């Protein structure tokens, strides 16, 4: 009889030699309906925070905290570690336009995403994705870099809550 001595991500095989590994993660945004006007958002212009809705966000990263109210979140504080952060934001426009957003660590922009019919290949895709090697705890925010012709917060309806999300995976 042989014994399995291999491990993966600190997970050992079960008696059937299966390794069930789990990567710690945070997921905000499960497609629920909630009007963006219910969030604390005050602008869809440059410098404004983006808000993501989830009545029951998933957080399996030890010591990580989510910041927001009434299910609308705008920041995540992460402990030391290596992370892949992805954020997808969608909204309504009043005319042909664009919204560029970024993942921020303090004042530093680390990744960009763009939506709208005037976005082109140089703007990247709608998902802002960043690898963050944190040597100290940090608060990650999701902000607007620039925008044109975004509709008012009152006219966003449920589009943001139904089509926007944040996924953070701890990879080290």
N, C-alpha and C positions, 0 to 999 in steps of 0.2 A: 504494500500500500504506500502510495506517495502522498506527500502533503504539499499543498500550494504555499509557496512562500512569497509570491509576487504580490505587490500592492500597487494601487493606482490612486493617486490623490488621497493618500492615507486610508484607502478602502481596501480591505482584504477580501479574497474570494469567499463565497459561501460554500456549502458542502457539495454543490454542483459545479464548482469552479467558475461561477459567474461573479463578475465584479460589478457591483451596482454603485456607480460613482455619481456624485452630485456636485455640481459647481454652484457655490453660493451666488445668489443673484437677487436683483430687485427688478420688479416689473410693475410699472404704473401705466394704466391704460388698457382696459379690457373691452372697449367698445361700447360701454354703457352710454345712455343718453342723458345729458345734462347741459342746459344752455350755458354758453360761455359767459353770459351776463351774470351768472351765479358765482363766477370766480371773482377773485380780487383783482383781476386784470384791469389796468387803467388806460392802456394804450396798446396799439399794434404798430407802433413806430419804433425807430432805432433807440436802443437802450432799454426798451420795455422788457419785463420778465414774461416768459411764456408759462402758461399754466396747463397742467395735464390732469385729467380727471380719472379717478378710480375710487369706488366706494370701499373696496377691500384690496389695497395694493399688496403685492407679495414682497416680503423682505426676509431673505435667509442669510444676509450678511451680518455677522455678529458686530455689534456696536455701531451699525449704520443707522442714521435717523433721516426721516423724511420731514420736510417742512412745508406746511400748507394748512388750509382750513376747509372744512365741509367737503372733503374729498378732492379738492383742487390743490395740487402740489407744484411748487416752483423751484425747489432746491433739495439736494441730498447731501448729507455729511457722511463722508466715508473715512474709515480708519486706515492706517498704514497698510499698503498692499499694492498689487498691480491689478488694474481694471480695464475692461473694454466697456466704453460708454457709448450707447447709441440713442439718438433721439429723433423721432419723426414727428413733424408738426404739420397739420393741414388746416386751412381756413378758407373763408369765402372772400372774394374780391368784388369790388363795385364796378370795375372795368379791367381791361388788360393790365396785369401787374405782376409783382414779384414780392416775396418775403424771404429774406436771407436770415438764417438763425445760426447760433453757435453754442457750443458747450464752453462754459467759462469756469476757470479755476482762479478765483480772485479776479484780477483785472485782465488775465491772459485768456485769449480765445484759443481753443485747441482744435476745433473742428467746425466745419461749416456744412449746412444743408440749405437747399433752396427749393421753393415751390412757386408755382405761378406760370402763366403761359408765356411770359417774357424771359423765363429762365432758359439758359442754354447749357451746352456741355461743359463750358468752363465754370459754371456755377456748381457743378457736381450734382448730386441727386438730392432727394428730399430728406435723406437720413444723414444727420451729423454723426460721425463715428470717430472716436478718439481712443487711443491707448494712453492710460494715465498711470505712470509708476509713482505712487505717492510715498514719500519718505516721512511724511507727517500727515496727520488728519487734515482733511480739506473739505470745504463746502463747494459743491458743484452746482452751478446755476445754468439755466437755459434762457438765453436772451436773444432779442432781435438785433441784428446787425444793421439791416436797412430794409425798407419796404416802400412799395408804391401801390396805391389803389386798393389797399386792404379795406374791406368793408368795416363798418363800425362794430364795436363789441356787441352792441344790442342786436345787430343783424347777423351775427355768427351762428345763432341757433345751436344745434347739437353737433355740428360738423367737427369741431375741435375735440369734444369728448369722445366721439365715435371713431375718429380716424387718427388720433395722435397718441403717441406712447413713448415711454422711456424704458430701456433695458440696460441694466448694468450687471456685468459679470465679473466676479473676482477670479482672476486667473493666476494669481501668485501672491 
